[in-house]
Amino acid sequence: MRKIKISRLVFNIFNYTFFSVFVIMCLFPLWYVFCYSISEPEAVSHTIVIYYPHGFSLKNIQRVLALKGFFNSVVISTARTVIGTVLSVICNTWMGYVFTKNKLPARKFIYRFFVITMYISGGMIPSFLVIKAYGLLNNFWVYILPSVLSAYNIILCKTYIESIPSSLEESAYLDGAGPVQSFIHVIFPLAKPISATIGIYAAVGHWNSWFDNKIYTFAKKSLTTMQFLLYRYLNEAQQLANLLESGHEDLINNEEALITPWGVKMTITMLTVLPIMVVYPFLQRHFVKGIMIGAVKG
Amino acid sequence: MSAKIKTRKKISKYQWKLLLLTAPFIVYFAMFHYVPLFGWVISFFDYRVGRGLTPDKFVGLKYFKNIFTDRDILGSLKNTLVFSALNYILYPLPMIIAILFGEMTNKWFRKTAQIVTTIPHFIGWVIVYSLAYAIFSSEGLFNETMIALGLEKRTNLLTNLDAVYVFQTIVAQWKGIGWSAIIYIAAMAGIDQELYEAAAIDGAGRVAKTMHITIPMLMPTLITLMIIGIGRFINTGYEHYLAFKNPIVAERLEVLDLYIYRMGLQLGDYSYATAVGILKSIISIIMVFSVNALAKKVRGNSVL
């Protein structure tokens, strides 16, 4: 009996230590960047190890706010997140609702038409050429349109809405409500759990997105998102090297090619990740619900 | 009779409305999902930007044949397989983490740990790269700490060619493992408590309960995920690898998806890059469906 207790104790010590280290590994990088951003820039040149803020200063943040294009990138990132999320929620829930209607002509065919897209896609190059043909290059809507609807989200909504008792909608129908009215007044309020989940995933996806910025709107600086702005700053040393290598020294004179202080990069990182860190604790439950719904489907 | 006609009329108006309100979305799917599929035809032509697909540019399977004589592609194929294999070997890790989670009796700590370890999943790849840069680059925290401790040897993990495979796999696991554990935690919550009680009566300790109840009950989930994972073997995605790419490590970081990106969008060889993409799609579809068929035979139900 005693022996078991000792082995249990050893295990517990190991287990709690393991998870403490894991938790620190997840939080520490964010903490480090945070400390760096709010420290006195003079006190923390990047050759100093810091595990806590050295002094307190808003200089780094002021410098970032004064960066050309930073404020604009905040506007673009926010706009795409808000517009993209709202449209995704409305359109996916609506389509999910429509697919619960037996009355929809050619329902099976349309449903399959959508679902096939989960398994096969044109791929990067054809998609790029199509976006280009639609005139969406260097256009704000290229952030929004390609990801508004997804067959997967539609299936999630359809499955959820099917579980809502149809009697609720029937009474609206008998009152003379058309599909749109009963969607707005009956279904949409009842489908909140699923639309919230879809909305949160869409919002995080939009906020973190940068590849579309890199390939579709690269040439238009006014459409730079926060993530891509950070990406550019992080890679500027490499870009500089590329320019030198290719003999374009003349281009180096523009301000972006100059090396940005480490503190500025860290502060942009902090400001970019901050919105997610702020909302995460409150929405954590919805995130978990999302994976569960997906798991049931999968 | 008249009542019947009336209802039929009403329904058809309703149907008409439904169809009208669905039409824009059908058009949407056609525009953004099906038109790109037609774009596959450019792999049979000598496609150049700004010129149409005239019959004299038709080259048949030339670009598909090129794939098999392309030496460059072998490197990225190898990288893809190495990354996928490393991540595949680690598939049971989230299950182990979930079991260890379950062994913690302090509810507050368990909950906090669970919330915190899922955070990295929601951090974008650019941020992950930035954090890695802050810590592991030559002047980052890791090196400075080492030097402060008297171990004077600067290594930049971000530009270390020998460490690429292991380092990137660790980064991927750091980002995803807490999240992947959730599915097992949920599965564990669904295990009938009576099983444990019965085992306790038979004298089973914690280890025996884990080995004989928890793990067998979680195996179907693990197997399902591993089956699905096979279908994703050559689709590593590009965001992770593109964010971490630099000229020094490119040789081992360039996965197939990035190869397509470089050949197509950076070097402008649209037809060839499309051909590679098509071959990749076909292979992964075949893998998904054959694995699904296999799963059907073995388990009696499909995973798709």
Interface residues (C-beta under 8 A of the other chain):
Chain A: I4 R8 F11 N12 N15 Y16 F18 F19 F22 V23 M25 C26 L27 P29 L30 Y32 V33 Y36 H46 T47 I48 V49 C91 W94 M95 V98 K101 K103 L104 P105 I110 F113 F114 T117 Y119 I120 S121 G122 G123 M124 I125 P126 S127 F128 L129 V130 Y134 L145 P146 V148 L149 G178 P179 V180 V204 W207 N208 S209 W210 F211 K214 I215 Q227 F228 L230 Y231 L234 N235 Q238 A241 W262 K265 M266 T269 T272 V273 I276 M277 Y280 P281 Q284 F287 V288 I291 M292 A295 G298
Chain B: I11 Y14 Q15 K17 L18 L19 L21 T22 F25 I26 Y28 F29 M31 F32 H33 Y34 V35 P36 L37 F38 G39 W40 I42 L100 F101 E103 M104 N106 F109 T112 A113 I115 V116 T117 T118 I119 P120 F122 I123 G124 W125 V126 I127 Y129 S130 L131 A132 Y133 A134 I135 E139 L141 E144 T145 A148 W174 G178 W179 I182 I183 A186 G205 R206 T224 I228 Y238 E239 L242 A243 N246 P247 D257 I260 Y261 G264 L265 Y270 A273 T274 G277 I278 K280 S281 I285 V288 V303
